[in-house]
């Protein structure tokens, strides 16, 4: 999710499409939160590790 968010951020910036930029920001933030929660050992969605 983090990688997809970054790709959409770049595409939205290069192509000038605001909706891609917005979706990219949202996915990047959600992906970063899930990555941090999984890396500190907090169970995410019933799983100990989130990949």
N, CA, C and O atoms as a GROMACS GRO file, in nm:
protein
  204
    1UNK      N    1   0.083  -0.118   0.000
    1UNK     CA    2   0.000   0.000   0.000
    1UNK      C    3   0.088   0.126   0.000
    1UNK      O    4   0.054   0.227  -0.061
    2UNK      N    5   0.197   0.116   0.068
    2UNK     CA    6   0.289   0.229   0.073
    2UNK      C    7   0.348   0.256  -0.066
    2UNK      O    8   0.357   0.372  -0.108
    3UNK      N    9   0.388   0.152  -0.134
    3UNK     CA   10   0.447   0.168  -0.268
    3UNK      C   11   0.344   0.221  -0.368
    3UNK      O   12   0.376   0.307  -0.450
    4UNK      N   13   0.223   0.170  -0.360
    4UNK     CA   14   0.116   0.217  -0.449
    4UNK      C   15   0.086   0.365  -0.424
    4UNK      O   16   0.063   0.441  -0.518
    5UNK      N   17   0.086   0.405  -0.298
    5UNK     CA   18   0.064   0.545  -0.265
    5UNK      C   19   0.172   0.635  -0.321
    5UNK      O   20   0.143   0.743  -0.373
    6UNK      N   21   0.298   0.592  -0.312
    6UNK     CA   22   0.407   0.672  -0.366
    6UNK      C   23   0.400   0.681  -0.518
    6UNK      O   24   0.427   0.787  -0.575
    7UNK      N   25   0.365   0.572  -0.583
    7UNK     CA   26   0.351   0.573  -0.729
    7UNK      C   27   0.240   0.669  -0.771
    7UNK      O   28   0.257   0.746  -0.866
    8UNK      N   29   0.126   0.665  -0.701
    8UNK     CA   30   0.016   0.755  -0.735
    8UNK      C   31   0.052   0.901  -0.707
    8UNK      O   32   0.010   0.990  -0.780
    9UNK      N   33   0.130   0.925  -0.600
    9UNK     CA   34   0.176   1.062  -0.573
    9UNK      C   35   0.260   1.116  -0.687
    9UNK      O   36   0.242   1.229  -0.730
   10UNK      N   37   0.352   1.035  -0.735
   10UNK     CA   38   0.441   1.078  -0.843
   10UNK      C   39   0.362   1.098  -0.972
   10UNK      O   40   0.380   1.198  -1.042
   11UNK      N   41   0.275   1.002  -1.004
   11UNK     CA   42   0.194   1.016  -1.126
   11UNK      C   43   0.102   1.137  -1.119
   11UNK      O   44   0.087   1.210  -1.217
   12UNK      N   45   0.040   1.159  -1.003
   12UNK     CA   46  -0.048   1.274  -0.988
   12UNK      C   47   0.027   1.405  -1.003
   12UNK      O   48  -0.027   1.501  -1.059
   13UNK      N   49   0.150   1.411  -0.954
   13UNK     CA   50   0.230   1.532  -0.965
   13UNK      C   51   0.275   1.556  -1.109
   13UNK      O   52   0.266   1.667  -1.160
   14UNK      N   53   0.323   1.449  -1.174
   14UNK     CA   54   0.375   1.462  -1.311
   14UNK      C   55   0.263   1.493  -1.410
   14UNK      O   56   0.279   1.579  -1.497
   15UNK      N   57   0.151   1.423  -1.397
   15UNK     CA   58   0.042   1.440  -1.493
   15UNK      C   59  -0.051   1.555  -1.457
   15UNK      O   60  -0.133   1.597  -1.539
   16UNK      N   61  -0.039   1.606  -1.336
   16UNK     CA   62  -0.124   1.717  -1.294
   16UNK      C   63  -0.267   1.677  -1.264
   16UNK      O   64  -0.359   1.758  -1.278
   17UNK      N   65  -0.288   1.554  -1.222
   17UNK     CA   66  -0.422   1.505  -1.189
   17UNK      C   67  -0.438   1.507  -1.037
   17UNK      O   68  -0.372   1.431  -0.966
   18UNK      N   69  -0.524   1.594  -0.988
   18UNK     CA   70  -0.537   1.616  -0.845
   18UNK      C   71  -0.592   1.495  -0.770
   18UNK      O   72  -0.553   1.471  -0.656
   19UNK      N   73  -0.682   1.418  -0.831
   19UNK     CA   74  -0.741   1.303  -0.762
   19UNK      C   75  -0.635   1.196  -0.736
   19UNK      O   76  -0.639   1.130  -0.633
   20UNK      N   77  -0.541   1.177  -0.829
   20UNK     CA   78  -0.432   1.081  -0.806
   20UNK      C   79  -0.342   1.128  -0.693
   20UNK      O   80  -0.296   1.047  -0.613
   21UNK      N   81  -0.318   1.257  -0.687
   21UNK     CA   82  -0.236   1.316  -0.580
   21UNK      C   83  -0.302   1.291  -0.444
   21UNK      O   84  -0.235   1.252  -0.348
   22UNK      N   85  -0.435   1.313  -0.436
   22UNK     CA   86  -0.508   1.295  -0.310
   22UNK      C   87  -0.510   1.148  -0.268
   22UNK      O   88  -0.485   1.117  -0.152
   23UNK      N   89  -0.541   1.060  -0.360
   23UNK     CA   90  -0.544   0.917  -0.329
   23UNK      C   91  -0.405   0.869  -0.289
   23UNK      O   92  -0.391   0.786  -0.199
   24UNK      N   93  -0.303   0.920  -0.356
   24UNK     CA   94  -0.165   0.883  -0.322
   24UNK      C   95  -0.127   0.923  -0.182
   24UNK      O   96  -0.061   0.847  -0.111
   25UNK      N   97  -0.167   1.042  -0.140
   25UNK     CA   98  -0.138   1.087  -0.004
   25UNK      C   99  -0.208   0.998   0.097
   25UNK      O  100  -0.148   0.957   0.197
   26UNK      N  101  -0.334   0.967   0.073
   26UNK     CA  102  -0.412   0.884   0.166
   26UNK      C  103  -0.350   0.745   0.177
   26UNK      O  104  -0.331   0.694   0.288
   27UNK      N  105  -0.317   0.683   0.064
   27UNK     CA  106  -0.259   0.548   0.067
   27UNK      C  107  -0.121   0.547   0.130
   27UNK      O  108  -0.085   0.451   0.199
   28UNK      N  109  -0.044   0.651   0.109
   28UNK     CA  110   0.089   0.659   0.169
   28UNK      C  111   0.079   0.669   0.321
   28UNK      O  112   0.154   0.603   0.392
   29UNK      N  113  -0.012   0.750   0.369
   29UNK     CA  114  -0.029   0.764   0.515
   29UNK      C  115  -0.079   0.634   0.577
   29UNK      O  116  -0.027   0.591   0.680
   30UNK      N  117  -0.178   0.572   0.517
   30UNK     CA  118  -0.230   0.446   0.570
   30UNK      C  119  -0.123   0.337   0.566
   30UNK      O  120  -0.107   0.262   0.662
   31UNK      N  121  -0.050   0.329   0.456
   31UNK     CA  122   0.056   0.230   0.445
   31UNK      C  123   0.166   0.251   0.547
   31UNK      O  124   0.218   0.154   0.604
   32UNK      N  125   0.202   0.377   0.572
   32UNK     CA  126   0.305   0.406   0.672
   32UNK      C  127   0.259   0.369   0.812
   32UNK      O  128   0.337   0.315   0.890
   33UNK      N  129   0.134   0.397   0.844
   33UNK     CA  130   0.081   0.362   0.975
   33UNK      C  131   0.079   0.211   0.994
   33UNK      O  132   0.118   0.162   1.100
   34UNK      N  133   0.034   0.138   0.893
   34UNK     CA  134   0.032  -0.009   0.905
   34UNK      C  135   0.173  -0.066   0.914
   34UNK      O  136   0.196  -0.162   0.987
   35UNK      N  137   0.266  -0.009   0.841
   35UNK     CA  138   0.404  -0.055   0.844
   35UNK      C  139   0.465  -0.032   0.983
   35UNK      O  140   0.531  -0.120   1.037
   36UNK      N  141   0.442   0.085   1.038
   36UNK     CA  142   0.496   0.116   1.172
   36UNK      C  143   0.432   0.026   1.278
   36UNK      O  144   0.501  -0.025   1.365
   37UNK      N  145   0.302   0.008   1.270
   37UNK     CA  146   0.234  -0.078   1.368
   37UNK      C  147   0.285  -0.222   1.359
   37UNK      O  148   0.304  -0.287   1.462
   38UNK      N  149   0.305  -0.270   1.239
   38UNK     CA  150   0.355  -0.406   1.222
   38UNK      C  151   0.499  -0.422   1.266
   38UNK      O  152   0.538  -0.527   1.316
   39UNK      N  153   0.579  -0.318   1.248
   39UNK     CA  154   0.720  -0.330   1.282
   39UNK      C  155   0.745  -0.324   1.432
   39UNK      O  156   0.846  -0.377   1.479
   40UNK      N  157   0.657  -0.262   1.508
   40UNK     CA  158   0.674  -0.257   1.653
   40UNK      C  159   0.611  -0.376   1.723
   40UNK      O  160   0.617  -0.387   1.846
   41UNK      N  161   0.551  -0.466   1.647
   41UNK     CA  162   0.497  -0.589   1.704
   41UNK      C  163   0.350  -0.583   1.737
   41UNK      O  164   0.296  -0.679   1.791
   42UNK      N  165   0.283  -0.473   1.707
   42UNK     CA  166   0.140  -0.462   1.732
   42UNK      C  167   0.064  -0.542   1.627
   42UNK      O  168   0.093  -0.530   1.508
   43UNK      N  169  -0.031  -0.622   1.669
   43UNK     CA  170  -0.108  -0.704   1.574
   43UNK      C  171  -0.196  -0.614   1.487
   43UNK      O  172  -0.271  -0.532   1.538
   44UNK      N  173  -0.186  -0.631   1.357
   44UNK     CA  174  -0.264  -0.552   1.262
   44UNK      C  175  -0.357  -0.647   1.189
   44UNK      O  176  -0.312  -0.735   1.116
   45UNK      N  177  -0.487  -0.629   1.208
   45UNK     CA  178  -0.584  -0.714   1.141
   45UNK      C  179  -0.572  -0.861   1.180
   45UNK      O  180  -0.594  -0.950   1.098
   46UNK      N  181  -0.536  -0.886   1.306
   46UNK     CA  182  -0.522  -1.023   1.354
   46UNK      C  183  -0.390  -1.090   1.318
   46UNK      O  184  -0.371  -1.208   1.348
   47UNK      N  185  -0.300  -1.017   1.257
   47UNK     CA  186  -0.170  -1.073   1.219
   47UNK      C  187  -0.060  -1.002   1.299
   47UNK      O  188  -0.069  -0.882   1.324
   48UNK      N  189   0.039  -1.076   1.336
   48UNK     CA  190   0.150  -1.019   1.411
   48UNK      C  191   0.240  -0.935   1.319
   48UNK      O  192   0.296  -0.834   1.363
   49UNK      N  193   0.254  -0.975   1.193
   49UNK     CA  194   0.336  -0.901   1.098
   49UNK      C  195   0.250  -0.860   0.980
   49UNK      O  196   0.167  -0.938   0.934
   50UNK      N  197   0.269  -0.740   0.934
   50UNK     CA  198   0.196  -0.691   0.817
   50UNK      C  199   0.298  -0.667   0.705
   50UNK      O  200   0.390  -0.586   0.718
   51UNK      N  201   0.279  -0.738   0.594
   51UNK     CA  202   0.373  -0.726   0.482
   51UNK      C  203   0.307  -0.656   0.368
   51UNK      O  204   0.369  -0.636   0.264
   0.00000   0.00000   0.00000
